[in-house]
Amino acid sequence: MMLIRRLLFLLLIWLSIGVGALALGIPLTPATATDGIYIYRQWHDPDGIGKFYQGREIAQVMGHQGLLWLERPSRMFEEAPDRAIAALNLPPDAVVADIGAGSGYLSFRLTYQVPKGKVWAVDVQPEMLDYLKFQQQALGIKNIETVLGTERDPHLPPESIDLVLLTDAYHEFAYPYEMMTQIRAALKPGGRVVLLEYRREDPLVLIKTLYKMSDRQARRELAAVGFTWVETAEFLPQQHFLVFER
């Protein structure tokens, strides 16, 4: 009898809240809106921006305050960056774009692979590029050029790039459809995009959920802007190595 009274009391409270919310015009369900490409939700993961693309919530951008995380010593065995760069099989005169370059952790490694070519290091945060340029000067590297991109456009010349590398960056693109459309336009015919993304399918990869991507999701999203999936290689410790072609 006591349990029934408690349940009735809770029901009355819930109904009172509902009636009051309706009277004030407050929705009882999460607000949802769409612009045709993206869905916006009021209730979402605290690590996300409340914006969804192809069923995936877009992660918040890691600010330049996290620069030390990009340069952490453990990254050498967590991501095996030298193995990843070697697997790109770049000719010495290739033109490569490192989009979401951050501190230049991979940009500088790319320059040694293309001594007769060029590396475009693109980021939306000027603070990241300032650090990268400081390091470039200290190392005396000549074949790298920094570019301040925007959320919608990396500002790269059309049909000028052999390969675009996106390392733990794509999941943070606020406008992935627009960005990948511009990246596709910047690639030469037959040019490649390589995504390095922490494996969302693997519970042993101890990275926050929104900062990981599944193979299926990545393939779905890049197909939406006209890329052809080539392969998904699994030789890295924790990341997918996803290859797409224009």
SVG drawing of the C-alpha trace seen along z (x, -y; Angstrom):
<svg xmlns="http://www.w3.org/2000/svg" viewBox="-2 -33 70 37">
<polyline fill="none" stroke="black" stroke-width="0.4" points="0.0,0.0 2.8,-2.4 4.6,-1.6 1.4,-2.5 1.0,-5.8 4.6,-6.7 4.1,-5.8 0.9,-7.9 2.8,-10.8 5.6,-10.7 3.0,-10.5 1.3,-13.7 4.6,-15.5 5.5,-14.5 2.0,-15.6 2.4,-18.9 5.8,-19.6 4.4,-18.7 1.3,-20.9 3.5,-23.8 6.0,-23.3 3.3,-23.4 1.8,-26.5 5.1,-28.2 5.9,-26.9 8.8,-24.8 9.3,-21.7 9.3,-18.3 11.6,-16.7 15.1,-17.8 14.9,-20.6 15.9,-19.3 16.4,-21.3 18.0,-20.7 19.4,-22.7 19.2,-19.8 22.7,-18.6 23.1,-18.8 20.9,-18.1 21.1,-20.3 20.0,-18.9 19.7,-20.7 20.6,-17.7 23.9,-16.1 27.2,-14.7 29.2,-17.3 32.2,-16.6 30.2,-17.5 28.8,-20.7 25.2,-19.5 25.5,-19.2 25.1,-15.8 26.2,-14.7 25.2,-11.3 24.2,-10.2 27.4,-11.2 27.8,-14.0 30.7,-16.4 33.3,-16.7 34.5,-19.9 37.8,-21.2 40.8,-20.7 42.2,-24.2 45.7,-25.3 45.9,-24.9 46.2,-21.2 49.4,-21.6 51.5,-19.7 49.1,-16.7 50.0,-16.7 53.7,-16.6 53.5,-14.0 56.3,-11.4 53.9,-8.5 52.5,-9.4 55.4,-7.5 54.1,-4.2 50.4,-5.0 50.2,-6.1 53.4,-4.9 53.5,-8.0 56.7,-7.0 55.0,-3.8 51.9,-5.8 54.0,-8.3 56.0,-5.5 52.8,-3.7 51.7,-6.8 54.3,-5.7 54.9,-9.3 57.2,-10.1 59.9,-12.6 58.2,-15.4 54.7,-14.9 52.6,-17.8 50.9,-17.0 48.4,-18.8 48.4,-18.1 45.0,-19.5 44.4,-20.0 48.2,-20.2 48.2,-21.5 51.8,-21.7 53.2,-20.2 53.9,-16.8 53.2,-15.0 53.9,-17.9 57.6,-17.9 57.8,-14.1 56.1,-14.6 58.7,-17.1 61.5,-14.5 59.4,-12.1 59.0,-14.8 62.4,-16.6 61.6,-17.7 58.0,-18.4 55.9,-20.5 53.8,-20.2 50.9,-22.6 50.3,-22.7 46.7,-23.9 45.0,-24.8 42.1,-27.0 44.0,-28.2 46.6,-30.9 48.3,-30.0 49.0,-26.5 50.5,-27.9 52.6,-30.3 54.1,-27.4 54.6,-25.4 56.4,-28.3 58.6,-28.8 59.6,-25.1 60.1,-25.3 62.5,-28.1 64.4,-26.3 64.7,-23.2 65.6,-25.1 62.9,-23.3 62.1,-25.0 59.5,-22.9 56.6,-23.6 54.0,-26.4 51.4,-27.2 47.9,-28.1 45.2,-29.6 42.0,-27.8 38.4,-28.3 35.8,-25.8 34.5,-25.5 37.6,-25.8 41.3,-24.9 42.2,-27.5 44.3,-25.3 44.8,-25.8 42.5,-23.8 43.7,-20.5 47.2,-21.0 47.5,-18.3 48.6,-14.7 47.6,-13.6 45.6,-15.1 46.4,-13.7 43.8,-14.1 45.2,-12.8 42.6,-12.7 41.1,-15.9 38.1,-15.0 35.8,-14.2 36.2,-17.8 35.3,-19.4 32.3,-21.7 31.3,-21.6 32.6,-18.2 30.5,-18.2 31.8,-21.7 35.4,-21.0 35.6,-17.7 34.0,-19.2 36.8,-21.9 39.4,-19.2 38.2,-17.2 38.4,-20.3 42.0,-20.8 43.1,-17.3 44.6,-16.4 42.5,-13.8 43.3,-10.5 44.6,-12.3 44.2,-10.6 42.8,-11.4 44.1,-9.4 42.3,-9.5 44.0,-8.4 41.2,-8.0 41.1,-6.1 39.1,-3.0 35.6,-3.5 34.8,0.2 37.6,1.1 36.7,0.6 40.3,0.9 41.1,-2.3 40.8,-4.6 39.8,-7.8 36.6,-9.7 33.8,-8.3 33.3,-11.4 37.1,-11.6 37.0,-8.2 35.5,-7.0 34.3,-3.7 35.4,-2.4 31.8,-2.2 31.0,-5.8 34.1,-7.3 33.3,-5.5 29.7,-6.6 30.6,-10.3 33.3,-10.5 31.1,-8.7 28.5,-11.5 30.9,-14.0 32.1,-11.7 35.2,-10.0 35.9,-6.4 37.0,-4.1 40.3,-2.3 41.2,-0.4 41.2,-0.4 44.5,0.9 44.8,1.9 48.6,2.0 48.6,-0.9 48.3,-0.4 45.0,-2.2 44.0,-3.9 42.3,-3.1 44.4,-3.9 41.6,-4.8 42.4,-5.6 40.1,-7.3 40.5,-8.6 39.1,-11.4"/>
</svg>
